[in-house]
Amino acid sequence: MGKIIAIANQKGGVGKTTTTVNLAASLGVLEKKVLLIDADPQANATSGLGVDVDSVEKGTYQLLEHTMSVEEVTIPTDSPNVDLVPAHIDLVAIEIELVDKDNREYMLKEALKNLGDKYDFVLIDCAPSLGLLTLNALTAADSVMIPIQCEYFALEGLGKLLNTVKSVQKIHNNDLDIEGMLLTMYDSRLRLSNQVVEEVKKHFADMVFDTIIQRNVRLSEAPSYGESIIKYDASSKGASNYLNLANEILKKNKEKV
């Protein structure tokens, strides 16, 4: 089975969905087969790949409920080599519905069991919370990528997230690894941005990706067109950042094999 990476941070607005969509598109153009699972009720990854959220009738909700298989809920996208398990606002209800179920943290892991070797990477876009949806993603994943924005309060809440990762490692998923921390929304003109980079690298050293995602107008425009940055403007700084990240991940995982 391909590598499953959850992109998680309970803070909103740190670039989780931007990273999931554009990393998927970048790995796709590098000829890797990618499945993106939208596990956020806001469904921004779904609309960011050009899918009309209101038209979604099956997706992550049915996958977690085990009423449909992963093949049945997967749809192709306009991004080369990228398939999607879409989300819909009804995903909000899943946390309440799963509460009474046995093995409720393992629903996603179980649903992905029969995926086989169809994909090189499975990327899970997590909700901005540490609830049952994110717990399912971390339990199913091989590793977690943590986007951190280069702004004030960047490290706030990070300890909580790392503690969650630790308890998932201890109780639900011994093999969960930290893929890396990704610095996002970097603006080289701001002293604060540079301070955050220094601070994160000082605390977490080797866990931080070399690639830094810079603030880029084209990057923030792309989702409103339902396109990844690769499709929207392949010559932009944002596209080049995410292609670098994809190459860094491929290199890192090749070395681990």
Backbone bond lengths (Angstrom), bond angles and torsions (degrees), N, CA, C in turn:
res aa  C-N    CA-C-N  psi(-1)  N-CA   C-N-CA  omega(-1)  CA-C   N-CA-C  phi
1 M - - - 1.466 - - 1.522 110.16 -
2 G 1.342 116.28 147.45 1.463 120.23 178.30 1.519 111.30 -66.11
3 K 1.318 115.14 170.83 1.467 119.44 -179.01 1.528 110.59 -78.47
4 I 1.329 115.61 132.75 1.478 120.46 179.35 1.529 109.02 -101.55
5 I 1.335 115.66 119.69 1.473 120.40 -179.94 1.527 109.35 -119.00
6 A 1.336 116.14 122.53 1.471 120.71 174.36 1.527 107.78 -91.09
7 I 1.323 116.49 134.44 1.477 119.92 176.62 1.522 105.76 -104.87
8 A 1.328 116.39 109.52 1.473 119.05 -168.31 1.528 112.96 -136.60
9 N 1.303 114.76 146.15 1.465 124.49 168.82 1.521 104.78 -173.35
10 Q 1.333 117.44 126.69 1.466 118.27 -175.60 1.523 112.66 -72.17
11 K 1.332 116.62 -10.90 1.470 119.74 175.24 1.526 108.81 -77.65
12 G 1.305 117.02 136.70 1.467 119.82 175.92 1.524 110.20 -81.99
13 G 1.314 116.58 160.39 1.469 120.77 173.23 1.518 116.17 70.19
14 V 1.327 117.11 26.71 1.473 118.47 -179.20 1.537 111.61 -102.10
15 G 1.332 116.07 -1.21 1.465 118.77 178.87 1.520 114.42 98.26
16 K 1.351 116.23 22.74 1.480 119.73 179.97 1.526 111.67 -62.72
17 T 1.342 115.25 -54.63 1.471 119.19 -175.83 1.530 110.51 -68.13
18 T 1.313 116.77 -41.77 1.478 120.93 177.10 1.523 109.29 -55.11
19 T 1.331 115.35 -43.38 1.464 120.10 -179.04 1.523 111.14 -68.60
20 T 1.329 117.08 -44.50 1.471 119.58 -177.92 1.527 110.88 -61.05
21 V 1.335 115.68 -49.13 1.469 120.39 -177.10 1.532 111.01 -63.97
22 N 1.328 116.58 -47.06 1.469 119.42 -173.72 1.521 113.49 -78.61
23 L 1.325 115.98 -27.56 1.464 118.70 173.82 1.531 109.23 -69.96
24 A 1.345 116.20 -41.85 1.470 120.58 177.50 1.532 109.99 -58.75
25 A 1.348 116.48 -47.36 1.467 121.10 -179.01 1.529 111.04 -63.94
26 S 1.334 116.39 -38.59 1.475 120.52 -179.31 1.526 111.18 -68.32
27 L 1.329 116.57 -42.94 1.475 119.67 177.08 1.535 109.63 -64.32
28 G 1.333 115.26 -35.49 1.464 120.64 178.48 1.523 112.36 -61.98
29 V 1.340 116.65 -46.20 1.476 117.98 -179.93 1.527 111.76 -71.99
30 L 1.325 116.06 -17.09 1.477 119.77 174.08 1.537 110.16 -88.75
31 E 1.338 114.03 15.94 1.471 123.00 172.87 1.522 114.95 68.39
32 K 1.331 115.30 31.23 1.458 120.22 171.18 1.527 107.72 -102.55
33 K 1.327 116.13 142.79 1.463 120.13 177.64 1.534 108.05 -84.55
34 V 1.325 116.12 127.75 1.470 120.41 -173.87 1.533 110.87 -127.73
35 L 1.337 115.05 136.90 1.461 120.65 170.53 1.527 106.96 -112.90
36 L 1.330 116.77 123.59 1.462 120.24 176.50 1.529 107.79 -103.51
37 I 1.323 116.02 124.74 1.469 120.62 177.55 1.528 108.00 -106.70
38 D 1.327 116.13 118.58 1.457 120.43 179.24 1.530 108.56 -87.51
39 A 1.325 116.01 105.20 1.465 120.58 -177.77 1.531 111.20 -109.44
40 D 1.323 115.25 30.69 1.463 121.19 179.06 1.536 108.25 -122.11
41 P 1.349 118.01 121.41 1.469 120.64 -178.91 1.530 113.73 -55.99
42 Q 1.334 117.63 -21.15 1.472 119.34 178.16 1.528 111.15 -70.19
43 A 1.341 116.04 -17.95 1.476 123.03 173.84 1.532 113.97 56.88
44 N 1.331 117.15 30.39 1.469 119.37 -178.51 1.525 113.06 -69.40
45 A 1.337 116.99 -31.22 1.469 118.76 178.03 1.527 109.69 -68.10
46 T 1.331 115.81 -34.59 1.466 120.97 178.85 1.528 110.24 -64.11
47 S 1.349 116.65 -50.91 1.469 118.86 -179.87 1.526 110.88 -70.68
48 G 1.344 116.77 -29.97 1.472 121.06 178.99 1.517 113.10 -66.00
49 L 1.338 115.93 -17.81 1.468 119.62 176.22 1.534 111.09 -103.85
50 G 1.342 115.13 17.31 1.457 119.64 172.36 1.521 115.36 84.40
51 V 1.328 117.49 13.98 1.476 119.86 179.84 1.531 108.90 -97.74
52 D 1.334 116.34 131.67 1.460 121.24 178.37 1.533 108.83 -73.33
53 V 1.333 115.68 111.87 1.471 120.90 -174.37 1.532 112.03 -59.01
54 D 1.339 116.72 -36.10 1.472 119.67 -179.10 1.525 112.79 -66.03
55 S 1.318 115.88 -20.74 1.473 118.43 -178.43 1.532 112.09 -90.12
56 V 1.339 116.15 -2.77 1.466 119.54 -177.34 1.528 110.38 -74.35
57 E 1.320 116.02 121.34 1.470 119.59 179.67 1.523 112.29 -112.14
58 K 1.307 115.75 -16.45 1.474 119.11 177.08 1.515 108.39 -147.56
59 G 1.323 114.15 143.98 1.458 117.80 -176.90 1.522 111.36 -179.39
60 T 1.318 115.88 -138.31 1.470 121.58 -174.41 1.534 112.07 -59.29
61 Y 1.315 115.97 -35.69 1.475 120.71 -179.63 1.534 110.49 -57.96
62 Q 1.336 115.90 -51.42 1.474 120.69 -178.69 1.526 111.13 -66.90
63 L 1.331 115.21 -31.92 1.466 120.41 179.17 1.533 110.23 -64.73
64 L 1.338 115.75 -44.48 1.468 120.51 -179.40 1.527 112.23 -73.16
65 E 1.320 115.95 -28.78 1.469 120.45 178.21 1.533 111.46 -78.30
66 H 1.345 114.91 -12.57 1.473 121.94 -175.82 1.527 112.36 63.13
67 T 1.352 116.25 30.30 1.469 118.63 176.71 1.527 110.45 -93.42
68 M 1.349 115.73 -14.27 1.473 120.65 176.69 1.517 109.55 -142.00
69 S 1.313 115.66 153.20 1.471 119.28 179.77 1.529 109.62 -83.83
70 V 1.319 115.79 167.05 1.466 120.31 -179.25 1.535 110.95 -61.53
71 E 1.337 117.02 -35.62 1.479 119.74 178.47 1.533 110.49 -63.60
72 E 1.333 115.59 -38.90 1.472 119.57 -176.29 1.525 113.67 -69.75
73 V 1.329 116.79 -25.66 1.474 118.81 -176.49 1.532 112.90 -102.96
74 T 1.335 116.97 -0.38 1.465 120.52 -177.46 1.527 110.68 -88.45
75 I 1.343 115.61 134.85 1.473 119.33 177.17 1.532 109.47 -124.73
76 P 1.336 118.00 152.13 1.464 119.69 177.07 1.531 110.11 -76.39
77 T 1.322 117.91 160.15 1.473 120.84 175.75 1.533 108.35 -125.70
78 D 1.333 115.25 173.58 1.480 119.92 178.07 1.515 111.99 -74.69
79 S 1.339 116.27 -12.85 1.465 119.43 178.66 1.527 109.13 -77.78
80 P 1.329 118.97 127.68 1.470 120.44 -178.84 1.528 111.89 -55.32
81 N 1.329 116.03 131.43 1.474 123.10 175.65 1.532 115.06 66.91
82 V 1.327 117.46 13.40 1.479 119.84 -179.20 1.534 109.94 -115.06
83 D 1.338 115.88 122.02 1.469 122.33 172.34 1.531 108.46 -107.21
84 L 1.323 115.42 161.33 1.469 119.88 -174.01 1.522 111.84 -134.81
85 V 1.345 115.34 137.03 1.469 120.54 164.04 1.532 103.77 -101.87
86 P 1.358 117.25 105.30 1.466 119.37 -171.21 1.528 113.25 -77.30
87 A 1.330 114.89 163.64 1.472 120.53 175.93 1.521 108.90 -116.87
88 H 1.304 114.26 165.23 1.461 122.42 179.68 1.521 105.14 -145.16
89 I 1.315 117.18 159.94 1.465 121.03 -178.30 1.535 111.92 -56.37
90 D 1.352 118.37 -24.66 1.473 119.69 -179.02 1.537 112.36 -64.55
91 L 1.317 116.17 -11.14 1.470 120.23 177.32 1.535 111.27 -62.90
92 V 1.337 115.41 -22.15 1.471 121.32 177.51 1.532 110.70 -54.14
93 A 1.330 116.04 -37.16 1.471 120.94 -174.52 1.522 113.36 -75.16
94 I 1.333 116.76 -15.56 1.460 119.06 -169.97 1.524 112.72 -63.88
95 E 1.337 116.50 -35.34 1.470 119.12 -177.41 1.527 110.44 -61.85
96 I 1.339 115.91 -39.74 1.467 120.24 -179.87 1.531 109.64 -70.52
97 E 1.338 115.14 -40.65 1.468 119.39 -176.56 1.528 112.83 -69.54
98 L 1.322 116.36 -28.98 1.468 118.88 -177.65 1.527 113.06 -85.52
99 V 1.332 115.48 -16.61 1.461 120.19 -173.19 1.532 113.94 -50.20
100 D 1.321 118.00 -41.80 1.470 120.77 -175.91 1.529 113.43 -87.55
101 K 1.333 116.77 -4.02 1.470 118.13 -173.98 1.520 111.65 -82.49
102 D 1.337 115.00 146.28 1.463 119.02 173.64 1.521 108.18 -67.29
103 N 1.321 116.33 149.33 1.476 121.16 177.51 1.524 112.86 51.83
104 R 1.331 115.19 38.33 1.470 117.89 -174.11 1.538 113.35 -62.85
105 E 1.344 116.94 -23.48 1.479 119.54 179.66 1.524 111.70 -78.16
106 Y 1.353 116.55 -11.58 1.467 120.29 -173.64 1.531 113.41 -105.73
107 M 1.346 117.21 8.77 1.469 120.26 -174.71 1.533 112.35 -60.41
108 L 1.335 116.28 -42.91 1.468 119.45 -178.71 1.528 110.79 -72.08
109 K 1.315 115.19 -42.04 1.484 119.81 178.83 1.533 109.94 -56.48
110 E 1.307 114.98 -45.91 1.465 121.51 179.86 1.533 111.09 -62.21
111 A 1.344 115.28 -42.66 1.468 120.63 -177.51 1.532 112.41 -66.61
112 L 1.338 116.27 -27.08 1.478 119.42 -177.20 1.528 112.75 -94.14
113 K 1.319 115.29 -1.24 1.469 121.30 -174.44 1.530 113.37 -55.55
114 N 1.331 115.83 -36.84 1.470 119.22 -174.36 1.522 113.71 -99.25
115 L 1.317 115.96 22.91 1.461 119.82 -176.91 1.531 112.32 -69.18
116 G 1.324 115.46 -27.10 1.476 119.51 178.82 1.520 111.93 66.94
117 D 1.331 115.89 -149.58 1.472 119.96 -175.19 1.521 112.30 -104.23
118 K 1.317 115.93 27.10 1.461 119.51 -175.25 1.535 112.16 -67.61
119 Y 1.340 115.93 -30.10 1.472 119.81 -176.09 1.527 111.13 -122.57
120 D 1.343 114.51 148.13 1.469 119.46 174.12 1.525 110.21 -82.78
121 F 1.345 115.31 -34.76 1.465 120.35 179.77 1.527 110.43 -138.64
122 V 1.342 114.98 141.16 1.462 121.14 171.49 1.531 105.36 -118.74
123 L 1.333 116.90 118.85 1.471 120.80 -179.21 1.523 108.72 -108.32
124 I 1.327 116.60 129.96 1.471 120.52 -179.18 1.531 109.06 -111.77
125 D 1.330 116.35 118.14 1.461 120.99 177.12 1.525 107.73 -86.21
126 C 1.330 116.47 111.40 1.476 120.97 -174.21 1.526 111.96 -87.49
127 A 1.326 114.77 156.02 1.469 121.36 175.50 1.534 109.34 -72.44
128 P 1.351 117.87 154.34 1.468 119.43 178.56 1.525 111.94 -78.07
129 S 1.326 115.81 63.24 1.463 120.84 176.95 1.528 106.71 -159.96
130 L 1.318 115.73 170.73 1.475 118.56 176.63 1.532 108.92 -110.45
131 G 1.337 115.88 35.69 1.462 121.09 -179.31 1.523 112.42 -80.42
132 L 1.317 114.57 -163.81 1.460 122.64 -174.18 1.526 113.08 -64.15
133 L 1.339 116.73 -33.11 1.468 120.01 178.72 1.526 110.77 -63.93
134 T 1.323 115.71 -47.70 1.469 120.11 180.00 1.525 110.28 -67.20
135 L 1.322 116.26 -37.93 1.466 121.00 178.07 1.531 110.83 -60.97
136 N 1.323 116.06 -41.08 1.469 120.95 176.78 1.529 110.81 -61.91
137 A 1.328 115.39 -42.09 1.469 120.21 -179.99 1.530 110.50 -63.76
138 L 1.333 116.77 -44.62 1.471 120.62 -178.64 1.529 111.49 -68.15
139 T 1.325 116.38 -33.17 1.462 120.11 179.08 1.529 110.99 -71.47
140 A 1.335 115.97 -33.00 1.473 120.13 -178.89 1.527 112.58 -82.71
141 A 1.343 116.77 -20.67 1.470 120.81 -169.70 1.530 113.86 -83.30
142 D 1.331 114.18 156.55 1.470 120.53 170.65 1.518 109.23 -85.57
143 S 1.346 115.44 -30.61 1.467 118.70 -178.77 1.522 109.79 -154.08
144 V 1.336 114.66 166.64 1.463 120.27 179.35 1.531 108.90 -126.00
145 M 1.323 114.60 134.74 1.465 120.00 174.14 1.522 107.55 -106.67
146 I 1.339 116.28 133.98 1.469 120.30 -175.44 1.527 110.08 -116.43
147 P 1.346 118.03 107.20 1.456 119.14 174.89 1.531 110.14 -76.72
148 I 1.331 115.82 137.48 1.473 121.16 179.14 1.523 107.32 -130.05
149 Q 1.330 117.00 122.67 1.460 117.33 -178.05 1.520 110.34 -82.38
150 C 1.340 115.84 144.34 1.467 120.98 -176.74 1.520 110.12 -81.73
151 E 1.324 115.17 63.89 1.455 120.18 -178.25 1.522 109.54 -138.68
152 Y 1.321 114.46 171.54 1.458 120.82 177.96 1.528 109.21 -55.33
153 F 1.330 118.12 144.77 1.478 123.12 -178.65 1.529 112.74 70.78
154 A 1.330 117.87 13.30 1.469 120.57 -176.61 1.524 111.56 -56.32
155 L 1.341 115.99 -40.99 1.463 118.91 -174.26 1.527 111.99 -87.80
156 E 1.341 115.17 -5.90 1.462 118.44 -179.89 1.538 109.35 -66.74
157 G 1.293 116.86 130.88 1.462 119.93 177.96 1.522 112.95 87.47
158 L 1.352 115.62 -10.72 1.462 118.28 -178.74 1.526 111.00 -67.45
159 G 1.340 115.36 -37.07 1.470 120.52 178.67 1.521 110.75 -60.33
160 K 1.332 114.89 -40.81 1.471 120.69 -179.90 1.532 110.22 -63.33
161 L 1.340 115.27 -43.62 1.465 120.02 -179.99 1.529 110.36 -64.17
162 L 1.335 116.20 -43.36 1.476 119.43 -179.53 1.524 111.27 -66.04
163 N 1.344 116.57 -33.53 1.474 119.57 175.45 1.524 110.85 -66.18
164 T 1.351 116.17 -38.98 1.467 120.04 176.82 1.520 109.67 -62.05
165 V 1.339 115.72 -45.58 1.474 120.22 178.66 1.524 109.54 -57.73
166 K 1.334 115.74 -44.27 1.472 120.38 -179.60 1.526 111.67 -61.45
167 S 1.354 116.42 -42.90 1.462 117.30 -178.31 1.529 110.97 -71.99
168 V 1.344 117.94 -31.67 1.471 120.44 174.60 1.527 109.23 -64.40
169 Q 1.341 115.79 -42.18 1.477 119.94 178.41 1.527 110.47 -59.83
170 K 1.335 115.13 -39.81 1.464 119.82 -175.42 1.530 112.19 -75.11
171 I 1.354 116.27 -41.10 1.463 119.54 -170.57 1.532 113.54 -100.49
172 H 1.350 116.94 -44.61 1.468 119.20 -169.03 1.521 115.57 -108.96
173 N 1.339 116.63 -29.66 1.458 118.40 -170.10 1.531 109.87 -151.83
174 N 1.327 115.18 86.83 1.477 120.44 -176.67 1.524 112.71 -59.71
175 D 1.327 116.14 -25.52 1.467 119.49 -173.56 1.525 113.86 -90.39
176 L 1.330 116.95 1.14 1.475 119.20 -178.01 1.527 110.48 -64.23
177 D 1.316 114.35 126.96 1.448 122.47 -175.56 1.530 108.14 -114.13
178 I 1.335 118.26 159.47 1.471 117.82 170.88 1.526 106.67 -96.49
179 E 1.327 115.65 114.06 1.473 121.27 -179.08 1.519 109.44 -64.83
180 G 1.334 114.86 -37.39 1.456 118.84 178.00 1.513 111.25 155.21
181 M 1.340 114.55 166.73 1.462 120.62 176.06 1.516 107.13 -105.19
182 L 1.312 115.58 134.12 1.461 120.53 -175.20 1.522 109.78 -114.86
183 L 1.325 116.23 119.76 1.462 119.88 178.41 1.520 109.09 -81.59
184 T 1.347 116.05 126.34 1.471 120.95 -176.01 1.530 109.94 -122.64
185 M 1.336 115.22 166.65 1.476 122.38 175.44 1.523 112.05 56.21
186 Y 1.308 115.16 39.90 1.471 120.68 -177.95 1.524 110.12 -81.98
187 D 1.321 115.91 133.16 1.461 121.11 175.81 1.525 107.44 -125.65
188 S 1.335 116.14 108.49 1.478 120.50 -172.40 1.530 112.19 -62.49
189 R 1.353 117.08 -19.59 1.474 119.25 -178.49 1.527 111.91 -77.50
190 L 1.331 116.18 -17.45 1.465 118.83 -175.65 1.521 111.75 -95.02
191 R 1.325 114.83 129.84 1.468 118.79 179.07 1.530 110.11 -62.47
192 L 1.338 114.91 -36.18 1.467 119.95 -178.97 1.530 111.00 -60.18
193 S 1.331 116.34 -44.82 1.471 120.44 178.64 1.531 110.69 -55.61
194 N 1.326 115.27 -45.59 1.470 119.76 -178.60 1.523 111.62 -67.44
195 Q 1.331 116.19 -35.40 1.473 120.14 177.96 1.533 110.44 -65.33
196 V 1.337 116.36 -41.92 1.470 120.20 179.88 1.525 110.11 -62.73
197 V 1.339 116.80 -43.97 1.470 120.63 178.68 1.530 109.75 -57.75
198 E 1.337 116.15 -48.07 1.481 120.66 179.83 1.525 111.31 -59.55
199 E 1.338 114.61 -46.94 1.467 121.57 -177.43 1.539 111.57 -60.23
200 V 1.354 115.45 -48.77 1.471 120.45 -178.14 1.530 109.72 -64.13
201 K 1.330 116.24 -43.18 1.477 119.09 -179.06 1.526 111.27 -67.11
202 K 1.340 115.84 -34.00 1.469 119.89 179.07 1.531 110.22 -66.25
203 H 1.349 116.21 -42.65 1.468 120.99 -177.64 1.520 113.19 -75.43
204 F 1.347 115.63 -38.97 1.470 118.33 -167.60 1.527 114.83 -118.67
205 A 1.330 116.85 -2.17 1.472 124.05 173.05 1.525 114.84 36.75
206 D 1.341 115.95 -108.22 1.476 120.94 -173.06 1.526 114.36 -67.13
207 M 1.325 115.86 -13.16 1.470 117.84 -178.25 1.527 111.95 -79.18
208 V 1.343 116.89 -8.53 1.468 120.34 -175.47 1.533 109.79 -94.97
209 F 1.336 116.53 131.17 1.465 120.26 176.49 1.530 110.29 -63.15
210 D 1.324 116.43 145.96 1.475 120.47 174.76 1.530 109.45 -66.99
211 T 1.334 115.84 -36.74 1.474 120.41 -179.37 1.528 109.54 -68.87
212 I 1.331 115.08 133.42 1.469 120.52 175.05 1.533 106.85 -119.48
213 I 1.337 116.78 133.24 1.465 120.38 -179.29 1.531 108.76 -89.15
214 Q 1.323 114.74 116.50 1.467 118.76 -176.22 1.521 111.47 -86.29
215 R 1.327 114.79 156.33 1.473 119.23 173.68 1.520 107.58 -62.48
216 N 1.321 116.86 134.13 1.450 119.99 -174.50 1.527 108.90 -152.95
217 V 1.332 116.01 123.30 1.465 120.58 -176.31 1.527 110.71 -59.36
218 R 1.339 116.74 -43.29 1.462 120.60 -178.24 1.538 110.60 -60.49
219 L 1.326 115.23 -36.16 1.473 121.22 -179.49 1.523 110.77 -64.22
220 S 1.333 116.58 -39.16 1.475 118.33 -179.46 1.532 111.68 -80.55
221 E 1.336 117.51 -19.28 1.467 119.84 178.18 1.536 112.28 -79.44
222 A 1.322 115.98 -35.37 1.478 121.53 -171.36 1.539 114.83 -50.55
223 P 1.371 119.58 -46.27 1.470 119.01 -176.60 1.530 113.40 -59.46
224 S 1.339 117.52 -31.53 1.473 118.51 -177.70 1.534 110.93 -70.26
225 Y 1.330 116.25 -13.85 1.469 120.27 175.07 1.529 111.23 -100.74
226 G 1.339 116.26 3.50 1.466 120.81 -179.34 1.521 111.53 64.82
227 E 1.339 114.89 35.15 1.468 118.90 -177.85 1.523 111.02 -131.36
228 S 1.325 115.01 151.22 1.472 118.99 171.64 1.527 107.31 -75.08
229 I 1.312 116.86 164.99 1.470 120.53 179.93 1.538 110.39 -65.51
230 I 1.323 116.67 -28.02 1.466 120.94 -179.88 1.530 109.65 -64.88
231 K 1.333 115.90 -40.70 1.467 119.99 -179.45 1.536 110.33 -80.20
232 Y 1.313 116.15 -37.41 1.463 120.97 -174.04 1.531 111.94 -72.24
233 D 1.320 115.97 -46.56 1.471 119.40 178.53 1.526 109.75 -157.49
234 A 1.325 115.27 88.13 1.471 121.06 -174.85 1.523 112.81 -66.14
235 S 1.350 116.16 -16.15 1.471 117.95 -178.19 1.535 111.88 -94.14
236 S 1.341 116.79 0.90 1.471 119.91 -176.10 1.527 111.52 -77.01
237 K 1.324 113.29 163.36 1.468 121.07 177.60 1.540 109.94 -61.16
238 G 1.339 115.25 -38.99 1.470 120.38 -179.34 1.517 111.54 -61.47
239 A 1.340 116.43 -42.90 1.475 120.43 179.77 1.523 109.62 -63.80
240 S 1.315 115.18 -43.00 1.475 118.90 -178.85 1.535 111.01 -65.82
241 N 1.339 117.51 -38.69 1.473 121.18 176.31 1.528 111.40 -59.35
242 Y 1.336 116.37 -48.31 1.468 119.41 -176.22 1.532 112.72 -71.84
243 L 1.329 117.26 -31.28 1.469 119.18 174.49 1.536 110.04 -66.88
244 N 1.342 115.41 -37.69 1.482 119.39 175.98 1.521 110.62 -62.24
245 L 1.342 115.31 -42.69 1.471 120.03 179.78 1.528 110.18 -62.01
246 A 1.349 116.11 -44.64 1.470 120.38 179.95 1.527 110.29 -60.07
247 N 1.324 116.43 -43.72 1.472 120.29 179.23 1.526 111.43 -64.89
248 E 1.343 115.61 -37.77 1.472 119.79 178.86 1.535 110.38 -64.37
249 I 1.328 116.47 -40.97 1.472 120.86 178.84 1.531 110.66 -65.82
250 L 1.328 116.04 -43.06 1.475 119.44 179.56 1.525 110.51 -62.09
251 K 1.336 115.88 -42.78 1.470 120.54 -179.27 1.528 109.95 -65.26
252 K 1.321 116.16 -44.70 1.462 122.25 -178.35 1.536 110.61 -61.39
253 N 1.335 116.24 -42.67 1.446 119.71 -177.49 1.524 112.86 -76.11
254 K 1.309 116.22 -25.94 1.457 119.82 175.26 1.528 109.66 -68.36
255 E 1.342 114.84 -40.19 1.467 119.47 -179.64 1.511 111.47 -66.96
256 K 1.337 116.73 -30.28 1.473 120.32 -177.65 1.531 112.58 -75.40
257 V 1.348 114.95 -26.80 1.480 118.74 -173.78 1.521 111.16 -61.59
